[in-house]
Amino acid sequence: MFSKSCEYAIRAVLFLASFPVGELFGVEQLAEKLQVPRHFLAKILQQLSRNRLISSSKGRNGGFFLSEANRKETLIAVIECIEGPAVFTNCVLGLEKCSNANPCPYHHVVAPLRDEFHSLLKNETIEDSARRIKEQNLKLLNYERG
């Protein structure tokens, strides 16, 4: 449903949220932990930082982290930062004129599911997601964190 950029953004934000407020991670560290290309991740993190969805510290010992304010942001803000606001209205087949009045073959099946998913993400903060991941011992990485 989402681009690789968006998947990496969500994973990076939730990974950062699993650590105490202000704990710094360099791009190299994050790329290694998340098993994603460093240069690709760096661009994503810069975009999130420019949009104040994550925080950064410059310099030799700099890196990326989540502040208290970042943790209050919604997941939909992260997704729309990367994908744009039309991500939840675009046709699943890529048709330009897909709507209730002019549906593609899957519109009436996908639209209610997409709307429900959007509603869930719109009301869920980064902090909420991080808490659920921890409480339910959910998997965020392709391996166990150690």
N, C-alpha and C positions, 0 to 999 in steps of 0.2 A: 504494500500500500504506500509506503514511504520510500523515498530515495535513500541510497546508501549514506549520503550526507546527513540526512535527517536521522536515520538509525544511529549513526555514530554520535550525533549531537545528543540524542536522548540518552544513549549509553554513557557518554562522558559526563553529562549533567548528573545523572543518577549515581554514577560512580563517585563523583565529587561529594554528592549529598550523603554518601555512606560514611563520610569522615567528619570529624569535628569542624565546626565553623572556623574558617580561616586557614585550614591545613592546605599548604601549597603543593602543587604537582607541576613539574615541568612537562612540556609537550612530549619529550622523549619518554618520560616515565609513563604518562598517560597512554601513549601509543603502544608501548610495550604491554602494559596491563590490559588494555582493551583489544590488543592484537589487531591494530588498524594502521594503515600507512601514515607515517609521521607528518609529511608535508600536507597531506589531505586533511588530517586532524587539525593541524596548525591553522589552516584557513577557516575551518569550522569554528574553532575556539575563538579566533579573532572576531568573527562575525557575531558570535554569542556575546562576547565581551563588549563590542561596539554597541550592541543593543541592550546592554546592562542586564543580561540574563545570567552571566557569570562575572566574576571579578578577576582582575589580574594585577600582578605586581611585577614591575620591570626590574631589570638589572641581573647581575650575575646569579643571584639566588632567587630570582623571580619565578613566577609560575602562575597557575590558575587555581582558583578556589571559589567556594560559595560563601557569601556573606549571609547574615540573617535575612536581609532584604531579598537576596537572590532565591533563598529557600521558599519564600512566600509567592514567588512567580508560579504561574500555572504551566502545565505541560503543553497546553495549546499555544502559549506564547513561544515556547521553544520550537515547536513544530512549525508555526507560522513564520517564525524568523527565518527558518531554513527553506521551507517549501513555498511560502507566500500564503496569503489569506484564502486563495481559491482552492486549496488542497482538499477541502471537504465539500466542494461544490462541483469539481471537475467530473466529467463523465468517465466512468471506468474503461470505456472503449476509446476515449480520446476524442469523441465527437464534440464539435463546438456548440451545437444547438440542442443539447440534451436537457430536457426539463420535464416537469409533470405534464405539460401540455404537448411536448414533442419528445417522448421518451425513447431511449435506445432499448434494445431487447432486455437489458438487465437493470434499467433505471428503477423500476418499482420494487425490485428485490434488494438492490444495494442501497438506495436512498434512506430507507428507515434505519438500516444497520449503521450506515455512515453517520446519520444524525444522532443516533444514540451514542455512538463512540465519541463524536464531537462533544456532546453534552457531558459525558463522563470526564473527558480530558479538560474541558473548560472549567470544571469545578474541582479538579485535583491539582494541588500544589506539588512542587518538587519535593517539599518536606513530607507531604502525605504519601507520595510514592515511595520515598526512601524508608519511611516508617513501615509501610506494608511489606516492602522487600525484606527488611530486617525481621519483623515479627513472624512472617510466614516462611522465612528462610528461602526466598526465591532466588533463582539463578539470574545473575546479571552478566557474568563472564563465561567464557567457554571453558573455564577451569576453576578450580577452587582457589580462592584468594588465600595467600599465605605470607 
